[in-house]
Amino acid sequence: MKQITTIEEAIQIIHKEVSNSAYDIVPIEQCIGRICADKIFATIDLPRFNNSAMDGYAVLLDDNNNQVSVISRTLAGEVNNDILSSQKVIKVMTGAKVPDNAEAIVPIENVEIVNDNEIKLPANIKSNQHIRFIGEDIKSEQLLIDTHQKLDFSHISLLSSQGITHIKVYSVPRVAIFASGEELKLHFQDLGENQIYNSNTPTLYARAKELGCEVSFLGSSKDSVESLQELIINASKFDLIITSGGVSVGEADFTKEAFEKLGVETYFTKMQIKPGKPVVFGKLGNSFVLNLPGNPLASNLVFEVLGKIIIQKLKNSNEIYHNYIDTRLKGDMKLKSGQFTVIPGYFDGESFEALDKRAPGMVSVLSKANGMIITLNDVDSLKDNSKVKFLPIKWEFFTKNHKNIFTSN
């Protein structure tokens, strides 16, 4: 067990230790956001046959600039075995199979109508124009979706185009959350003198739901090891147990003691991070355990740094590491070196501005932020326009201000 670990070391421990092999078979309409548990290969070519990309006429190139006769018509889905010959063309609609010897499709708007059965073709018809060829999009036996790939609406297109109705996906992570500490009341309880509302538990519940987990709230414990052990035992059937508070020096650390008495295997107990140094990660039976700091902002930021990666691993995603956007800092910033510092703020698409008020115990901060930066432990200041790496938290990337979104040369 490591006592104090860096962020990078913690991430590597999570990568090494966390796994989940459970899977489900689900209809493709229910697989959005799930992680594919199998390699999926194409069973048919797409298109299945050469077809027309336009409403037009299937022609031979030698009839370029000639007057020709229209011998038949083919709609999408119809069977027409006619073939082309000199000065004979076939009218075809978009998606219809083209004659086997067709050399091009001429769009309807590019021909001159002579009468009901004759047209005049344009000059400079290009070979194969407006023909969609068999297998041009997807070839039979081509890998469509790889194992550990997250599924979205675009994959439904692939699967349905192949007539695939059900697929194998990894099970949704099951997360247990409970509240501890009698001085904290949940938002639906009455406050006593010198008591405050517990914002961490509902926030972590909501965040785990947003990240695609099946989340259960197991109740609140009293300030005793026995009460916490009862909750922990009940939570041990879940993939991940998340708690906050009770793990720092100087607190009534019933949470830490309760887990230790039940035999938790601890991977690390502190992290070089500000805010949020007291964080414990371990495993109890088949359940992974993440004990977060009690201060609201510290708890939420540590979850964004570590909790999301644990969940990505439990999902069996092949994308588990934080990604970032290179941008520039707006304004100067003074920092205290010695710890890796997580700084919440707002990225407007052009620059990142840190929030001025970001004390560990604050609740309102993340409602004003859409992401964060993390500075190295030797950084004591950043200048205006410094290059920074923005890590998004709220990834629906919209703005209140209308912007020109078009790319120009």
For each residue, the residues with C-beta under 8 A, 3 or more apart:
1: 266 267 268 269
2: 5 9 13 267 268 269
3: 268 269 270
4: 268 269 270 271 272
5: 2 9 10 13 268 270 271 272
6: 9 10 271 272 340
7: 10 11 271 272 273 305 306 340 374
8: 11 12
9: 2 5 6 12 13 268
10: 5 6 7 13 14 268 271 281 306
11: 7 8 14 15 306 309 321
12: 8 9 15 16
13: 2 5 9 10 16 17 267 268 281
14: 10 11 17 18 281 306 309 310 313
15: 11 12 18 309 313 320
16: 12 13
17: 13 14 267 283 288
18: 14 15 288 310 313 314
19: 313 316
20: 170 171 173 239 313 314 315 316
21: 170 316
22: 170 171
23: 37 168 169 170 171
24: 168 169 170 171
25: 166 167 168 169
26: 30 31 34 166 167 169
27: 30 31 165 166
28: 31 156 159 160 164 165 166 167
29: 156
30: 26 27 34
31: 26 27 28 34 36 151 155 156 167 169
32: 151 152 153 156
33: 150 151 152 212
34: 26 30 31 150 151 169 170 172 212
35: 148 149 150 151 169 170 315 316 317
36: 31 40 145 146 147 148 149 150 151 155 167 168 169 170
37: 23 147 167 168 169 170 316
38: 147 167 168
39: 143 145 146 147
40: 36 143 144 145 158 159 164 167
41: 141 142 143 144
42: 45 46 138 139 140 141 142 144 162
43: 140 162 163 164
44: 48 138 140 162 163
45: 42 48 134 135 138 139 140
46: 42 135 136 137 138 161 162
47: 50 51 132 133 134 135 136 137
48: 44 45 134
49: 97 134
50: 47 97 98 100 102 131 132 133 134
51: 47 76 95 96 97 98 131 132
52: 55 56 58 92 93 94 95 96 98 105 130 131 132
53: 94 105 130 131 132
54: 94 105 107 108 130
55: 52 92 93 94 107 108
56: 52 91 92 105 106 107 108 110 111 130
57: 70 89 90 91 92 105 106 108 111 119 121
58: 52 84 89 90 91 92 98 99 102 104 105
59: 63 68 84 89 102 103 104 105 106 121 125
60: 63 84 85 86 101 102 103
61: 64 103 104 125 127
62: 86
63: 59 60 66 68 86 87 89 121
64: 61 121 122 123 124 125
65: 121 122 123
66: 63 87 120 121
67: 87 114 118 119 120 121
68: 59 63 87 88 89 118 119 120 121
69: 87 88 89 117 118
70: 57 73 89 90 91 117 118 119
71: 82 88 89 90
72: 80 82 90 91
73: 70 80 90 91 92 93
74: 78 80 90 91 92 93 96 97 98
75: 78 93 96
76: 51 93 94 95 96
77: 95 96
78: 74 75 96 97
79: 97
80: 72 73 74 90 96 97 99
81:
82: 71 72 90 99
83: 99 100 101
84: 58 59 60 88 89 90 99 101 102
85: 60 88
86: 60 62 63
87: 63 66 67 68 69
88: 68 69 71 84 85
89: 57 58 59 63 68 69 70 71 84 119 121
90: 57 58 70 71 72 73 74 80 82 84 99 102
91: 56 57 58 70 72 73 74
92: 52 55 56 57 58 73 74 96 97 98 105
93: 52 55 73 74 75 76 96
94: 52 53 54 55 76
95: 51 52 76 77
96: 51 52 74 75 76 77 78 80 92 93
97: 49 50 51 74 78 79 80 92
98: 50 51 52 58 74 92 102 105 131
99: 58 80 82 83 84 90 102
100: 50 83
101: 60 83 84
102: 50 58 59 60 84 90 98 99 105 131
103: 59 60 61 127 128
104: 58 59 61 125 126 127 128 129 130 131
105: 52 53 54 56 57 58 59 92 98 102 129 130 131
106: 56 57 59 110 111 121 122 125 129 130
107: 54 55 56 110 111 130
108: 54 55 56 57 111
109:
110: 56 106 107 122
111: 56 57 106 107 108 119 120 121 122
112: 119 120
113: 119
114: 67 118 119 120
115: 118
116:
117: 69 70
118: 67 68 69 70 114 115
119: 57 67 68 70 89 111 112 113 114
120: 66 67 68 111 112 114
121: 57 59 63 64 65 66 67 68 89 106 111 125
122: 64 65 106 110 111 125
123: 64 65
124: 64
125: 59 61 64 104 106 121 122 129
126: 104 129
127: 61 103 104
128: 103 104 131 133
129: 104 105 106 125 126
130: 52 53 54 56 104 105 106 107
131: 50 51 52 53 98 102 104 105 128
132: 47 50 51 52 53 136 137
133: 47 50 128 136
134: 45 47 48 49 50
135: 45 46 47 138 139 140
136: 46 47 132 133
137: 46 47 132
138: 42 44 45 46 135 142 144 158 161 162
139: 42 45 135 142
140: 42 43 44 45 135
141: 41 42
142: 41 42 138 139
143: 39 40 41 146
144: 40 41 42 138 155 158 159 162
145: 36 39 40 149 151 155 158 159
146: 36 39 143 149 318
147: 36 37 38 39 318
148: 35 36 316 317 318
149: 35 36 145 146 155 318
150: 33 34 35 36 315 317 319
151: 31 32 33 34 35 36 145 155 156 169
152: 32 33 155 156
153: 32 156 157
154: 157 158
155: 31 36 144 145 149 151 152 158 159
156: 28 29 31 32 151 152 153 159 160
157: 153 154 160 161
158: 40 138 144 145 154 155 161 162
159: 28 40 144 145 155 156 162 164 167
160: 28 156 157 163 164
161: 46 138 157 158
162: 42 43 44 46 138 144 158 159
163: 43 44 160
164: 28 40 43 159 160 167
165: 27 28
166: 25 26 27 28
167: 25 26 28 31 36 37 38 40 159 164
168: 23 24 25 36 37 38
169: 23 24 25 26 31 34 35 36 37 151
170: 20 21 22 23 24 34 35 36 37 315 316
171: 20 22 23 24 174
172: 34 212 213 214 315
173: 20 212 213 214 239 240 311 314 315
174: 171 213 214 215 216 237 238 239 240
175: 208 213 214 215 216 238 239 240 241 242 311
176: 215 216 218 234 235 238 240 241 242 287
177: 201 204 205 208 215 216 217 218 241 242 243
178: 201 217 218 219 220 221 231 235 243
179: 184 186 198 200 201 219 220 221
180: 184 220 221 223 228 231 243 245 246 254 255
181: 184 198 221 223 245 246 294
182: 222 223
183: 194 195 196
184: 179 180 181 195 196 197 198 245
185: 189 190 191 192 195 196 197 198
186: 179 189 197 198 201 202 220
187: 197 198 199 202
188:
189: 185 186
190: 185
191: 185 195 196 197
192: 185 195
193:
194: 183
195: 183 184 185 191 192
196: 183 184 185 191
197: 184 185 186 187 191
198: 179 181 184 185 186 187 201 202
199: 187 202 203 296 363
200: 179 203 204 244 245 292 294 296 299 300
201: 177 178 179 186 198 204 205 217 244
202: 186 187 198 199 205 206
203: 199 200 206 207 296 299 300
204: 177 200 201 207 208 242 244 292 299 300 303 307
205: 177 201 202 208 209 215 217
206: 202 203 209 210
207: 203 204 210 211 300 303 307
208: 175 177 204 205 211 213 215 242 307 311
209: 205 206 212 213 215
210: 206 207
211: 207 208 308 311
212: 33 34 172 173 209 311 315
213: 172 173 174 175 208 209 240 311 314
214: 172 173 174 175
215: 174 175 176 177 205 208 209
216: 174 175 176 177 238
217: 177 178 201 205
218: 176 177 178 231 234 235
219: 178 179 231
220: 178 179 180 186
221: 178 179 180 181 224 227 228 230 231 254
222: 182 227
223: 180 181 182 227 252 254
224: 221 227 228 254
225: 228 229 254 257 258 261
226: 229 230
227: 221 222 223 224 230 231
228: 180 221 224 225 231 232 254 255 258
229: 225 226 232 233 258 261 262
230: 221 226 227 233 234
231: 178 180 218 219 221 227 228 234 235
232: 228 229 235 236 241 258 259 262 284
233: 229 230 236 262
234: 176 218 230 231 237
235: 176 178 218 231 232 238 241 287
236: 232 233 241 284 285 286 287
237: 174 234 287
238: 174 175 176 216 235 241 287
239: 20 173 174 175 286 287 288 314
240: 173 174 175 176 213 287 288 289 290 310 311 314
241: 175 176 177 232 235 236 238 284 287 288 289 290
242: 175 176 177 204 208 290 292 303 307
243: 177 178 180 246 255 289 290 291 292
244: 200 201 204 291 292 293 294 299
245: 180 181 184 200 251 255 292 293 294 299
246: 180 181 243 251 252 253 254 255 256 291 294
247: 251 253 255 256 269 278 279 280 291 292 293 294
248: 251 253 277 278 293 294
249: 278
250:
251: 245 246 247 248 294
252: 223 246
253: 246 247 248 256 257
254: 180 221 223 224 225 228 246 257 258
255: 180 228 243 245 246 247 258 259 291
256: 246 247 253 259 260 280 291
257: 225 253 254 260 261
258: 225 228 229 232 254 255 261 262
259: 232 255 256 262 264 280 282 284 289 291
260: 256 257 263 264 266
261: 225 229 257 258
262: 229 232 233 258 259 284
263: 260 284
264: 259 260 282 283 284 289
265: 282 283 284
266: 1 260 269 280 281 282
267: 1 2 13 17 281 282 283
268: 1 2 3 4 5 9 10 13 271 279 280 281
269: 1 2 3 4 247 266 278 279 280
270: 3 4 5 277 278 279
271: 4 5 6 7 10 268 276 277 279 302 306
272: 4 5 6 7 277 339 340 377
273: 7 276 277 279 302 305 339 340 341 342
274: 277 336 339 340 341 342
275: 293 295 297 298 301 302 342 360
276: 271 273 279 292 293 295 298 299 301 302 342 360
277: 248 270 271 272 273 274 293 339
278: 247 248 249 269 270 293
279: 247 268 269 270 271 273 276 290 291 292 293 302 306
280: 247 256 259 266 268 269 289 290 291
281: 10 13 14 266 267 268 288 289 290 291 306 310
282: 259 264 265 266 267 288 289
283: 17 264 265 267 286 287 288 289
284: 232 236 241 259 262 263 264 265 287 289
285: 236
286: 236 239 283
287: 176 235 236 237 238 239 240 241 283 284
288: 17 18 239 240 241 281 282 283 310 314
289: 240 241 243 259 264 280 281 282 283 284
290: 240 241 242 243 279 280 281 303 306 307 310
291: 243 244 246 247 255 256 259 279 280 281
292: 200 204 242 243 244 245 247 276 279 298 299 302 303 307
293: 244 245 247 248 275 276 277 278 279 298 299 302 360
294: 181 200 244 245 246 247 248 251 298 299
295: 275 276 298 299 360 361
296: 199 200 203 299 300 360 361 362 363
297: 275 300 301 344 358 359 360 361 362 363 365 366
298: 275 276 292 293 294 295 301 302 360 361
299: 200 203 204 244 245 276 292 293 294 295 296 302 303
300: 200 203 204 207 296 297 303 304 366
301: 275 276 297 298 304 305 342 344 372
302: 271 273 275 276 279 292 293 298 299 305 306 307 342
303: 204 207 242 290 292 299 300 306 307 308
304: 300 301 307 308 342 372 391 393
305: 7 273 301 302 308 309 322 342 374
306: 7 10 11 14 271 279 281 290 302 303 309 310
307: 204 207 208 242 290 292 302 303 304 310 311
308: 211 303 304 305 311 312 322
309: 11 14 15 305 306 312 313 320 321 322
310: 14 18 240 281 288 290 306 307 313 314
311: 173 175 208 211 212 213 240 307 308 314 315
312: 308 309 315 317 319 320
313: 14 15 18 19 20 309 310 316 317 320
314: 18 20 173 213 239 240 288 310 311
315: 20 35 150 170 172 173 212 311 312
316: 19 20 21 35 37 148 170 313
317: 35 148 150 312 313 320
318: 146 147 148 149
319: 150 312
320: 15 309 312 313 317
321: 11 309
322: 305 308 309 391
323: 391
324: 389 390 391
325: 347 389 390 392
326: 387 388 389 390
327: 347 350 351 352 387 388 389 390
328: 350 351 352 385 386 387 388
329: 333 351 352 353 354 373 382 383 384 385 386 387 388
330: 351 352 353 384
331: 353 354 384
332: 381 382 383 384
333: 329 343 354 381 382
334: 380 381
335: 341 375 379 380 381 382
336: 274 339 341 380
337: 377 378 379 380
338: 377
339: 272 273 274 277 336 377
340: 6 7 272 273 274 374 375 376 377
341: 273 274 335 336 374 375 377 379
342: 273 274 275 276 301 302 304 305 372 373 374
343: 333 354 355 358 372 373 374 375
344: 297 301 354 355 358 365 366 369 371 372 393
345: 352 353 354 355 369 371 372 373
346: 352 353 355 368 369 370 371
347: 325 327 351 352 370 371 390 392
348: 351 353 399
349: 397 399 403
350: 327 328
351: 327 328 329 330 347 348
352: 327 328 329 330 345 346 347 371 373 388 390
353: 329 330 331 345 346 348
354: 329 331 333 343 344 345 358 373
355: 343 344 345 346 358 365 368 369
356:
357: 362 364 365
358: 297 343 344 354 355 362 365
359: 297 362
360: 275 276 293 295 296 297 298
361: 295 296 297 298
362: 296 297 357 358 359 365
363: 199 296 297
364: 357 367 368
365: 297 344 355 357 358 362 368 369
366: 297 300 344 369 393
367: 364
368: 346 355 364 365
369: 344 345 346 355 365 366 372 393 394
370: 346 347 392 393 394
371: 344 345 346 347 352 390 391 392 393 394
372: 301 304 342 343 344 345 369 390 391 393
373: 329 342 343 345 352 354 388 389 390 391
374: 7 305 340 341 342 343 389 391
375: 335 340 341 343 379 382
376: 340 379
377: 272 337 338 339 340 341
378: 337
379: 335 337 341 375 376 382
380: 334 335 336 337
381: 332 333 334 335
382: 329 332 333 335 375 379 386 388
383: 329 332 386
384: 329 330 331 332
385: 328 329
386: 328 329 382 383
387: 326 327 328 329
388: 326 327 328 329 352 373 382
389: 324 325 326 327 373 374
390: 324 325 326 327 347 352 371 372 373
391: 304 322 323 324 371 372 373 374
392: 325 347 370 371 395 397
393: 304 344 366 369 370 371 372
394: 369 370 371
395: 392
396:
397: 349 392
398:
399: 348 349 403
400:
401:
402:
403: 349 399
404:
405:
406:
407:
408:
409:
